[in-house]
Amino acid sequence: MIKRLFLGALLAFSVTMSAYAAKDVVPMSQGLHEWQTSSGKLILVVGSYQDVTSFHRSYSFYFKANGDQDWNQVPLMRKNSGMEFTWDSASGGDVLLADAIVVPRKEGTFFVIASRNSEKGYSEAGAASATWYKFVETDGSNPDQPAYSLQPVFTRPYGKVKNGVEEILAKEALLKPAR
């Protein structure tokens, strides 16, 4: 049942995104996704897990600079809490509580995470938001920081949402991060 709902949501998301250029929004399906930057190649590996009660995807980013053979893992830098090297989506029952997409823009490459609170249960409305993270290459002036990372740039609140985060991600794919 979860698989059927997920496939339906993915199809609806794909239809919604067809109005937007396909090259600009990458549906986060399993597998390897890549984007060329001015200084190298950004790779996203998406894996999934499903059992009788849950479904989630894991996202791991890597970067290879031009002329270099090393692949550097790209951490997600959460505000006020260290680095995450893998980010996982979340679901409860048939509701997708957290998921993400990559949105390439001329200003850079962004990882957008939409999440919905489930404190009162999966079937009850919960506060939702979308947070934009930008792929950043540091200048090397702070040796305690990773050379490449996904830095938070903006969070857009959505108020209480009854359903999953699929519609939020479809909207965010068409918007720009505000400052």
DRENDRENVEX-238812 format. One line per field, with one value per residue: residue in three letters; x, y, z of N, C-alpha, C in turn. Coordinates in Angstrom, 1 decimal, always signed. Atoms other than C-alpha are relative to their C-alpha. Layout:
# residues N
rest <- c(ALA; ...)
n_east <- c(X; ...)
n_north <- c(Y; ...)
n_up <- c(Z; ...)
ca_east <- c(X; ...)
ca_north <- c(Y; ...)
ca_up <- c(Z; ...)
c_east <- c(X; ...)
c_north <- c(Y; ...)
c_up <- c(Z; ...)
# end
This chain:
# residues 179
rest <- c(MET; ILE; LYS; ARG; LEU; PHE; LEU; GLY; ALA; LEU; LEU; ALA; PHE; SER; VAL; THR; MET; SER; ALA; TYR; ALA; ALA; LYS; ASP; VAL; VAL; PRO; MET; SER; GLN; GLY; LEU; HIS; GLU; TRP; GLN; THR; SER; SER; GLY; LYS; LEU; ILE; LEU; VAL; VAL; GLY; SER; TYR; GLN; ASP; VAL; THR; SER; PHE; HIS; ARG; SER; TYR; SER; PHE; TYR; PHE; LYS; ALA; ASN; GLY; ASP; GLN; ASP; TRP; ASN; GLN; VAL; PRO; LEU; MET; ARG; LYS; ASN; SER; GLY; MET; GLU; PHE; THR; TRP; ASP; SER; ALA; SER; GLY; GLY; ASP; VAL; LEU; LEU; ALA; ASP; ALA; ILE; VAL; VAL; PRO; ARG; LYS; GLU; GLY; THR; PHE; PHE; VAL; ILE; ALA; SER; ARG; ASN; SER; GLU; LYS; GLY; TYR; SER; GLU; ALA; GLY; ALA; ALA; SER; ALA; THR; TRP; TYR; LYS; PHE; VAL; GLU; THR; ASP; GLY; SER; ASN; PRO; ASP; GLN; PRO; ALA; TYR; SER; LEU; GLN; PRO; VAL; PHE; THR; ARG; PRO; TYR; GLY; LYS; VAL; LYS; ASN; GLY; VAL; GLU; GLU; ILE; LEU; ALA; LYS; GLU; ALA; LEU; LEU; LYS; PRO; ALA; ARG)
n_east <- c(+0.8; -0.9; -0.7; +0.9; +0.2; -1.2; -0.1; +1.0; -0.5; -1.1; +0.6; +0.6; -1.1; -0.6; +0.9; -0.1; -1.3; -0.2; +0.2; -1.3; -1.0; -0.5; -1.4; -0.1; +0.4; -0.3; +0.8; -1.0; +0.2; -1.2; -1.1; -1.0; +0.3; -1.2; +0.0; -1.3; -0.1; -1.2; -1.3; -0.1; +1.2; +0.7; +0.7; +0.9; +0.3; +1.2; +0.4; +1.3; +0.2; +1.4; +0.5; +1.5; +0.5; -0.7; -0.8; -0.8; -1.1; -1.2; -0.7; -1.4; -0.6; -1.4; -0.5; -1.3; -0.5; -0.7; -1.4; -0.3; +0.6; +0.6; +1.4; +0.2; +1.4; +0.5; +0.9; +1.0; -0.3; +1.2; -0.3; -0.2; -0.3; -1.0; +0.2; +0.7; -0.5; +1.1; +1.3; +1.1; +1.4; +0.8; +1.5; +0.8; +1.2; +0.0; -0.3; -1.4; -0.2; -1.2; -0.7; -0.8; -0.4; -1.1; +0.4; -1.1; +0.3; -1.2; -0.7; -0.6; +0.8; +0.7; +0.6; +1.2; +0.7; +1.3; +0.4; +1.2; +0.1; +1.0; +0.1; +1.3; +0.4; -0.2; +1.2; +0.3; -0.8; -1.1; -0.7; -0.9; -0.9; -1.0; -1.3; -0.9; -1.4; -0.8; -1.3; -1.0; -1.4; -0.6; -1.2; -1.1; -0.5; +0.3; -0.3; +1.0; +1.1; -0.2; -0.3; +1.3; +1.1; +1.4; +0.2; +1.4; +0.1; +1.3; +1.1; +1.4; +1.1; +1.3; +1.1; +0.5; +0.3; +0.6; -0.6; -1.4; -0.7; -0.2; +0.4; -0.9; -1.2; +0.4; +0.0; -1.4; -0.8; +0.3; -0.3; -1.4; -0.2; +0.0; -1.1)
n_north <- c(-1.2; -1.1; -0.1; -0.6; -1.4; -0.6; -0.1; -1.0; -1.4; -0.3; -0.3; -1.3; -1.0; +0.0; -0.8; -1.3; -0.6; +0.0; -1.4; -0.6; +0.7; +1.3; -0.1; -0.9; +0.7; +1.4; +0.8; +0.7; +1.5; +0.7; +0.0; -1.0; -1.2; -0.8; -1.4; -0.6; -1.4; -0.6; +0.5; +1.5; +0.7; +0.4; +1.3; +0.4; +1.4; +0.2; +1.4; +0.0; +1.1; +0.2; +1.2; +0.0; -1.2; -1.3; -0.2; -1.2; -0.1; -0.6; -0.8; -0.3; -0.9; +0.1; -1.0; +0.3; -1.3; +0.2; +0.4; +0.7; +1.4; +0.2; -0.3; -0.5; +0.0; -1.4; +0.0; -1.0; -0.7; -0.4; -1.1; +0.4; +1.5; +0.5; +0.5; +1.3; +0.5; +0.6; -0.5; +0.9; -0.4; +0.7; +0.2; +0.6; +0.6; -0.3; -1.4; -0.3; -1.1; -0.8; +0.5; -1.1; -0.1; -0.9; -1.1; -0.8; -1.4; -0.7; -0.4; +1.2; +1.3; +0.0; +1.2; -0.5; +1.0; -0.3; +0.9; -0.3; +0.5; +1.1; +0.1; +0.4; +1.1; -0.1; -0.4; -1.4; -1.1; -0.5; -1.1; +0.5; -1.0; +0.4; -0.7; +0.0; +0.2; -0.2; +0.6; -1.0; +0.3; -1.0; -0.6; +0.6; -0.9; +0.6; +1.5; +0.8; +0.1; +0.9; -0.7; -0.1; +0.3; -0.5; -1.0; -0.5; -1.3; -0.5; +0.9; -0.5; +0.7; +0.3; +0.2; +1.4; +0.7; +1.3; +1.0; +0.1; -1.2; +0.1; -1.3; -1.1; +0.1; -0.4; -1.5; -0.5; +0.2; -1.2; -1.3; -0.2; -0.2; -1.4; -0.2)
n_up <- c(+0.0; +0.0; +1.3; +1.0; -0.3; +0.4; +1.5; +0.4; -0.4; +0.9; +1.3; -0.1; -0.1; +1.3; +0.9; -0.5; +0.3; +1.5; +0.4; -0.2; +0.8; -0.6; -0.3; -1.1; -1.2; +0.1; -0.9; -0.8; +0.1; -0.3; +1.0; +0.0; +0.7; +0.0; +0.5; +0.2; -0.5; +0.6; -0.6; -0.1; +0.1; -1.2; +0.1; -1.0; +0.0; -0.7; -0.3; -0.7; -0.9; -0.2; -0.5; -0.1; -0.7; +0.3; +1.3; +0.0; +0.9; -0.6; +1.0; -0.3; +1.0; +0.2; +1.0; +0.6; +0.6; +1.3; +0.0; -1.2; +0.0; -1.3; -0.2; -1.3; -0.4; -0.2; -1.1; -0.1; -1.2; -0.6; -1.0; -1.4; -0.2; +0.8; +1.3; +0.3; +1.2; +0.7; -0.5; +0.2; +0.1; -1.1; +0.3; -1.1; +0.6; +1.4; +0.1; +0.2; -1.0; +0.3; +1.3; +0.6; +1.4; +0.4; +0.9; +0.6; +0.5; +0.4; -1.2; -0.7; -0.1; -1.3; -0.6; -0.7; -0.8; -0.5; -1.1; -0.6; -1.4; -0.2; -1.4; -0.3; +0.8; +1.4; +0.7; -0.4; +0.6; -0.8; +0.6; +1.1; +0.5; +1.0; -0.2; +1.1; -0.3; +1.2; +0.1; -0.2; +0.0; -0.9; +0.6; -0.7; -1.1; -1.3; +0.2; -0.7; +0.8; +1.2; +1.2; +0.7; -0.9; +0.3; -1.0; +0.0; +0.4; -0.2; -0.4; +0.3; -0.7; +0.7; -0.9; -0.2; +1.3; -0.3; +0.8; +0.0; +0.5; +1.4; +0.5; -0.4; +0.9; +1.4; +0.0; -0.3; +1.2; +0.9; -0.7; -0.3; -1.4; -0.4; -1.0)
ca_east <- c(+0.0; +2.8; +4.6; +1.4; +0.8; +4.5; +4.4; +1.1; +2.7; +5.8; +3.7; +1.7; +4.9; +6.4; +3.3; +3.4; +7.1; +6.6; +5.5; +9.0; +12.0; +12.9; +16.6; +15.9; +14.3; +15.5; +12.9; +14.7; +14.4; +16.8; +20.2; +22.9; +22.3; +24.9; +25.4; +28.3; +29.5; +32.2; +34.8; +33.8; +31.0; +28.4; +27.0; +23.9; +23.4; +19.8; +18.9; +15.6; +14.4; +10.9; +9.2; +5.6; +5.4; +7.8; +9.5; +12.4; +15.1; +18.7; +20.6; +24.4; +26.3; +29.8; +32.0; +34.9; +36.9; +38.1; +41.5; +41.2; +40.6; +39.3; +35.6; +34.8; +31.7; +29.5; +27.9; +24.6; +25.2; +22.2; +21.9; +23.2; +24.0; +27.0; +27.3; +25.1; +26.7; +23.5; +20.0; +16.9; +13.4; +10.6; +7.1; +4.4; +1.6; +0.8; +2.0; +5.4; +6.5; +9.9; +11.5; +13.8; +14.7; +17.6; +17.0; +19.7; +19.6; +22.0; +22.8; +23.9; +22.7; +20.2; +19.0; +15.4; +14.0; +10.3; +9.1; +5.9; +5.4; +3.6; +3.4; -0.4; -0.3; +0.3; -3.3; -3.5; -2.4; +1.0; +3.2; +5.3; +8.3; +10.8; +14.5; +16.9; +20.5; +23.1; +26.1; +29.1; +32.8; +34.8; +37.8; +40.0; +40.4; +38.8; +40.4; +37.7; +35.1; +34.6; +35.9; +32.4; +29.1; +25.3; +24.7; +21.2; +20.1; +16.4; +13.4; +9.8; +7.0; +3.8; +1.6; -0.5; -0.6; -2.8; -1.1; +2.4; +5.1; +4.9; +2.9; +5.3; +8.3; +6.4; +5.8; +9.4; +10.8; +9.2; +10.3; +13.6; +15.1; +14.4; +16.9)
ca_north <- c(+0.0; +2.4; +1.6; +2.3; +5.6; +6.5; +5.7; +7.7; +10.7; +10.4; +10.4; +13.4; +15.2; +14.3; +15.7; +18.8; +19.3; +18.8; +22.5; +23.3; +22.3; +18.6; +19.5; +22.0; +19.6; +16.1; +13.8; +12.0; +8.4; +5.7; +5.8; +8.2; +11.8; +14.3; +18.0; +19.8; +22.9; +25.3; +23.6; +19.9; +17.4; +17.0; +13.5; +12.4; +8.8; +7.9; +4.6; +3.4; +1.1; -0.4; -2.9; -3.5; -0.4; +2.2; +3.6; +6.0; +7.2; +8.0; +10.8; +11.1; +13.8; +13.6; +16.1; +15.6; +18.8; +19.2; +17.6; +15.7; +11.9; +12.2; +12.0; +14.2; +13.5; +16.6; +17.0; +18.7; +21.4; +21.8; +25.0; +24.5; +20.8; +19.4; +17.6; +14.9; +12.8; +11.0; +12.5; +10.2; +10.9; +9.9; +8.5; +7.5; +5.2; +6.4; +10.0; +11.2; +13.4; +14.5; +14.3; +16.4; +17.4; +19.0; +22.3; +23.5; +27.3; +29.7; +30.9; +27.4; +23.9; +23.6; +20.7; +21.4; +19.5; +19.6; +18.3; +18.1; +17.7; +14.6; +15.2; +14.6; +11.6; +10.9; +11.5; +14.9; +18.2; +19.4; +22.4; +22.1; +23.9; +23.8; +24.5; +25.3; +24.2; +25.5; +23.6; +25.6; +25.4; +27.0; +29.2; +27.2; +30.0; +27.9; +24.4; +23.2; +23.5; +20.9; +21.9; +21.3; +21.3; +22.0; +25.2; +26.3; +29.5; +29.8; +28.2; +28.8; +28.0; +26.4; +26.4; +23.3; +20.7; +17.6; +15.6; +14.6; +17.0; +16.1; +19.3; +21.5; +20.1; +20.6; +24.3; +24.8; +23.5; +26.5; +29.1; +30.6; +30.7; +34.0; +35.6)
ca_up <- c(+0.0; +0.9; -2.3; -4.4; -2.6; -3.1; -6.8; -7.1; -5.3; -7.5; -10.7; -9.5; -8.6; -12.0; -13.8; -11.7; -12.5; -16.3; -16.5; -15.2; -17.3; -16.6; -16.5; -13.7; -11.2; -10.5; -9.0; -6.2; -7.4; -6.4; -8.0; -8.9; -9.9; -10.9; -11.6; -13.1; -11.3; -12.4; -10.2; -10.4; -10.2; -7.5; -7.0; -5.1; -4.2; -3.3; -1.7; -0.3; +2.4; +2.7; +4.9; +6.0; +8.1; +6.7; +3.6; +3.5; +1.2; +2.2; +0.5; +0.4; -1.5; -2.9; -4.8; -7.1; -8.0; -11.6; -12.1; -8.8; -8.4; -4.8; -4.0; -1.0; +1.0; +1.3; +4.7; +5.4; +8.0; +10.2; +12.3; +15.8; +15.3; +13.6; +10.3; +8.8; +6.2; +5.2; +5.4; +5.6; +4.5; +7.0; +6.7; +9.1; +8.0; +4.5; +5.1; +3.8; +6.8; +5.4; +1.9; -0.3; -3.8; -5.5; -7.3; -9.6; -10.2; -11.8; -8.3; -7.3; -6.5; -3.6; -1.5; -0.3; +2.6; +3.4; +6.7; +8.6; +12.4; +13.6; +17.3; +17.3; +15.0; +11.3; +10.3; +12.1; +10.6; +11.7; +11.2; +8.0; +6.5; +3.7; +4.3; +1.5; +1.7; -0.8; -2.0; -0.9; -1.5; +1.4; +0.7; +3.1; +5.6; +8.4; +8.6; +11.0; +8.3; +5.5; +2.1; +0.6; +2.4; +2.1; +4.1; +5.3; +3.6; +4.2; +5.8; +4.5; +7.0; +5.7; +8.8; +9.5; +6.7; +6.8; +4.0; +3.3; +2.0; -1.7; -2.5; -0.6; -2.6; -5.9; -4.9; -3.6; -6.9; -8.6; -6.1; -5.1; -1.7; +0.0; +2.3)
c_east <- c(+0.9; +0.7; -1.0; -0.2; +1.3; +0.1; -1.1; +0.5; +1.1; -0.5; -0.6; +1.1; +0.7; -0.9; +0.0; +1.3; +0.1; -0.2; +1.3; +1.0; +0.5; +1.4; +0.2; -0.3; +0.2; -0.9; +1.0; -0.3; +1.3; +1.1; +1.0; -0.4; +1.2; -0.2; +1.4; +0.0; +1.3; +1.3; +0.0; -1.4; -0.6; -0.9; -1.0; -0.3; -1.3; -0.3; -1.3; -0.1; -1.6; -0.3; -1.5; -0.5; +0.6; +0.7; +0.8; +1.1; +1.2; +0.7; +1.4; +0.6; +1.5; +0.4; +1.4; +0.4; +0.6; +1.5; +0.4; -0.6; -0.8; -1.5; -0.1; -1.5; -0.4; -1.0; -1.1; +0.2; -1.3; +0.3; +0.1; +0.2; +1.0; -0.3; -0.7; +0.5; -1.0; -1.3; -1.0; -1.3; -0.8; -1.4; -0.6; -1.3; +0.2; +0.4; +1.6; +0.3; +1.2; +0.6; +0.7; +0.1; +1.2; -0.5; +1.2; -0.5; +1.3; +0.8; +0.7; -0.9; -0.5; -0.6; -1.2; -0.6; -1.3; -0.3; -1.3; +0.0; -1.1; -0.3; -1.4; -0.5; +0.2; -1.2; -0.5; +0.9; +1.2; +0.7; +1.1; +0.9; +0.9; +1.3; +0.9; +1.4; +0.8; +1.3; +1.1; +1.4; +0.7; +1.3; +1.2; +0.5; -0.3; +0.2; -0.9; -1.3; +0.3; +0.2; -1.3; -1.1; -1.3; -0.3; -1.4; +0.0; -1.4; -1.0; -1.3; -1.0; -1.2; -1.2; -0.4; -0.4; -0.5; +0.7; +1.5; +0.7; +0.2; -0.4; +0.9; +1.2; -0.3; +0.0; +1.4; +0.8; -0.2; +0.4; +1.5; +0.1; +0.0; +1.1; -0.6)
c_north <- c(+1.3; +0.2; +0.6; +1.5; +0.8; +0.2; +1.0; +1.4; +0.4; +0.4; +1.3; +1.1; +0.2; +0.8; +1.4; +0.7; +0.1; +1.5; +0.7; -0.9; -1.2; +0.1; +0.8; -0.7; -1.5; -0.7; -0.9; -1.5; -0.7; +0.1; +1.1; +1.2; +0.9; +1.3; +0.5; +1.4; +0.6; -0.6; -1.5; -0.6; -0.4; -1.2; -0.2; -1.5; -0.2; -1.5; +0.0; -1.3; -0.1; -1.3; +0.2; +1.3; +1.3; -0.1; +1.2; -0.1; +0.6; +0.8; +0.3; +0.7; -0.2; +1.1; -0.3; +1.3; -0.4; -0.3; -0.8; -1.4; -0.3; +0.4; +0.5; -0.1; +1.4; -0.1; +1.1; +0.7; +0.6; +1.2; -0.5; -1.5; -0.5; -0.5; -1.3; -0.4; -0.8; +0.6; -1.1; +0.7; -0.7; -0.1; -0.6; -0.5; +0.3; +1.5; +0.2; +1.3; +0.9; -0.6; +1.2; -0.2; +0.8; +0.9; +0.7; +1.4; +0.6; +0.5; -1.1; -1.2; -0.1; -1.4; +0.5; -1.1; +0.6; -0.9; +0.5; -0.6; -1.0; -0.3; -0.6; -1.2; +0.2; +0.5; +1.4; +1.0; +0.3; +1.1; -0.5; +1.2; -0.6; +0.7; -0.2; +0.0; +0.2; -0.7; +1.1; -0.6; +1.0; +0.5; -0.5; +0.8; -0.6; -1.5; -0.9; -0.2; -1.0; +0.9; +0.2; -0.4; +0.6; +0.9; +0.5; +1.5; +0.6; -1.1; +0.7; -0.8; -0.2; -0.1; -1.5; -0.7; -1.4; -1.2; -0.1; +1.3; +0.0; +1.4; +1.1; -0.1; +0.4; +1.6; +0.6; -0.1; +1.1; +1.3; +0.1; +0.2; +1.5; +0.2; +0.8)
c_up <- c(+0.0; -1.3; -1.1; +0.2; -0.4; -1.5; -0.5; +0.2; -1.0; -1.4; +0.1; +0.1; -1.4; -1.0; +0.3; -0.5; -1.5; -0.5; +0.2; -0.8; +0.7; +0.5; +1.3; +1.4; -0.1; +1.0; +0.8; +0.0; +0.4; -1.0; +0.2; -0.8; +0.1; -0.6; -0.2; +0.6; -0.7; +0.4; +0.1; -0.2; +1.3; -0.2; +1.1; -0.2; +0.8; +0.1; +0.7; +0.8; +0.2; +0.7; +0.2; +0.6; -0.4; -1.4; +0.3; -1.0; +0.8; -1.1; +0.5; -1.2; +0.0; -1.0; -0.4; -0.8; -1.4; +0.2; +1.3; -0.1; +1.3; +0.0; +1.4; +0.4; +0.4; +1.1; +0.0; +1.4; +0.6; +1.0; +1.4; +0.2; -1.0; -1.4; -0.1; -1.3; -0.9; +0.6; -0.5; -0.1; +1.2; -0.5; +1.2; -0.6; -1.5; -0.3; -0.1; +0.9; -0.4; -1.3; -0.6; -1.5; -0.2; -1.1; -0.5; -0.5; -0.5; +1.2; +0.8; +0.0; +1.4; +0.3; +0.8; +0.7; +0.5; +1.1; +0.7; +1.4; +0.1; +1.4; +0.4; -0.8; -1.5; -0.8; +0.4; -0.6; +1.0; -0.7; -1.0; -0.4; -1.0; +0.3; -1.2; +0.5; -1.3; +0.0; +0.0; +0.0; +0.9; -0.7; +0.7; +1.1; +1.4; -0.1; +0.8; -0.8; -1.2; -1.2; -0.8; +1.0; -0.6; +1.2; +0.0; -0.4; +0.2; +0.4; -0.2; +0.8; -0.8; +0.9; +0.1; -1.3; +0.4; -0.7; +0.2; -0.6; -1.5; -0.6; +0.3; -0.9; -1.4; +0.0; +0.1; -1.3; -0.9; +0.6; +0.1; +1.5; +0.3; +1.1; +1.2)
# end
